[in-house]
Amino acid sequence: MGTDYPACVALLVILFVLVPIAEIYVIIQVGQEIGALWTVLILIADSLIGARLLGWQGRRAWAAFQTAMAQGRIPHREVLDGVLIILGGAFLLTPGFITDAVGLLLLIPPTRAAFRRLLTRLMMRPSRLGWARVVMGTPRGPRPEPTARPAPPAPPPALPPATDPRRDDGSR
């Protein structure tokens, strides 16, 4: 096990134990302030608005991805935007005010760009995890020789002309 194993366990504890406890606490506090019905209605409206925003931003990210591909560029920014949009949509569809706030931040283009820069910076740092590595450029070593393309298949042989017994040219 690597030296970052305790950090990974701590992150999982935060994600799967502390965040749900914090969400429940905030929902209870909001419910006590404005009432249970209004709290539930806000959470439902929040999810519906999040689904709409997810569709809208998802279409924009897909169009940007297609444009990058058509221009012959590697769509690294567009792919990362797509991942952040999906993550933001998942947060918005999850009931809770904290996850909704994070999801909204991931779906709004300026804040998503800030998250993208932060995530890119984190991915470019040397990793001690041992299970992930980002490689930039081409791999070292000789380039493989391009393989020759196989020849296209030959057309089928021509068939002899069919003889028609109704023809009256004396060739029967």
C-alpha positions in Angstrom: 0.0 0.0 0.0 1.2 3.5 -0.9 1.8 6.3 1.5 -1.4 8.0 0.4 -3.7 5.2 1.5 -4.7 6.9 4.7 -5.5 10.1 2.7 -7.8 8.0 0.4 -9.6 6.5 3.3 -10.1 9.9 4.9 -11.5 11.2 1.6 -13.9 8.3 1.4 -15.0 8.8 5.0 -15.7 12.5 4.3 -17.6 11.7 1.1 -19.8 8.9 2.4 -20.2 9.7 6.1 -19.6 13.4 6.8 -21.3 14.9 3.7 -24.6 13.0 4.3 -24.6 13.9 8.0 -24.0 17.6 7.0 -26.8 17.4 4.4 -29.3 16.0 6.9 -28.3 18.6 9.4 -28.8 21.5 6.9 -32.1 20.0 5.6 -33.4 19.8 9.2 -32.3 23.4 10.0 -34.0 24.7 6.8 -37.1 22.7 7.5 -37.3 24.2 11.0 -37.0 27.7 9.6 -39.4 27.6 6.6 -41.3 24.4 7.3 -41.1 20.8 6.0 -43.4 21.3 3.0 -41.4 24.3 1.7 -38.1 22.5 2.2 -39.3 19.5 0.2 -40.7 21.8 -2.5 -37.4 23.7 -2.7 -35.5 20.4 -3.0 -37.8 19.2 -5.8 -37.6 22.5 -7.7 -33.9 22.4 -7.2 -33.6 19.0 -8.8 -35.9 20.0 -11.8 -33.9 23.2 -12.4 -30.7 21.2 -12.1 -31.9 18.6 -14.7 -32.8 21.5 -17.1 -29.4 23.2 -16.6 -27.6 19.8 -17.0 -29.3 19.3 -20.4 -28.5 22.8 -21.5 -24.9 22.8 -20.5 -24.4 19.2 -21.7 -25.6 20.1 -25.2 -23.2 23.1 -25.2 -20.3 20.9 -24.1 -21.1 18.3 -26.8 -21.2 21.0 -29.4 -17.8 22.3 -28.2 -16.4 18.7 -28.3 -17.6 18.2 -31.9 -16.2 21.6 -32.9 -12.8 20.7 -31.5 -12.8 17.4 -33.3 -13.8 19.0 -36.6 -10.9 21.4 -36.2 -8.5 18.6 -35.6 -7.8 19.6 -32.0 -7.5 17.2 -29.0 -10.7 18.0 -27.1 -9.1 17.8 -23.6 -10.9 20.9 -22.2 -14.2 19.8 -23.7 -13.9 16.3 -22.2 -13.1 17.7 -18.8 -16.0 20.1 -19.1 -18.2 17.1 -19.9 -17.0 15.2 -16.8 -17.6 18.2 -14.6 -21.1 18.8 -16.1 -22.0 15.2 -15.4 -20.7 15.5 -11.9 -22.5 18.8 -11.3 -25.7 17.3 -12.6 -25.4 14.3 -10.3 -24.9 16.6 -7.4 -27.9 18.7 -8.3 -30.1 15.6 -8.7 -29.0 14.4 -5.2 -31.3 15.8 -2.6 -29.5 18.2 -0.3 -28.5 21.9 -0.2 -24.8 21.4 0.1 -24.5 19.1 -2.9 -26.9 21.4 -4.8 -24.6 24.3 -4.2 -21.5 22.3 -5.4 -23.5 21.0 -8.4 -24.6 24.5 -9.4 -21.0 25.7 -9.2 -19.9 22.9 -11.5 -22.6 23.8 -14.1 -22.1 27.5 -14.3 -19.4 28.1 -17.0 -17.1 30.6 -15.1 -16.9 28.5 -11.9 -16.6 25.3 -13.9 -13.6 26.8 -15.6 -12.0 27.5 -12.2 -12.7 23.9 -11.2 -11.2 22.7 -14.5 -8.0 24.7 -13.9 -7.7 23.4 -10.4 -8.3 19.8 -11.5 -5.8 20.1 -14.3 -3.2 21.5 -11.9 -3.8 18.6 -9.6 -3.6 16.0 -12.4 -0.3 17.5 -13.6 1.4 17.1 -10.2 3.5 14.0 -9.7 1.4 11.4 -8.1 2.5 9.1 -5.3 -0.6 7.0 -5.5 0.9 4.5 -7.9 -2.4 3.8 -9.7 -2.6 6.9 -11.9 -0.1 8.7 -14.1 -0.5 11.5 -16.6 1.9 11.3 -19.6 2.4 14.4 -21.8 3.8 14.2 -25.2 4.8 11.0 -27.0 6.1 7.9 -25.3 9.9 7.5 -25.4 11.3 4.9 -27.7 11.2 4.1 -31.4 8.0 4.9 -33.2 6.4 1.8 -34.7 6.6 1.6 -38.5 3.2 2.2 -40.2 1.8 -1.0 -41.5 0.8 -1.3 -45.1 -2.8 -1.4 -45.8 -4.1 -4.6 -47.3 -5.0 -4.5 -50.9 -8.7 -4.2 -51.6 -10.4 -7.4 -52.6 -10.5 -8.2 -56.3 -13.8 -7.8 -58.0 -15.7 -11.0 -58.7 -15.1 -12.5 -62.2 -17.4 -11.5 -64.9 -20.2 -13.9 -65.7 -20.7 -15.1 -69.3 -23.7 -13.4 -70.9 -26.8 -15.3 -70.3 -28.5 -17.1 -73.1 -32.1 -16.3 -73.6 -34.1 -19.1 -75.2 -36.5 -16.6 -76.6 -33.8 -14.8 -78.7 -34.2 -15.4 -82.4 -30.7 -14.7 -83.6 -30.0 -18.3 -84.6 -27.6 -18.9 -81.7 -29.6 -21.7 -80.2 
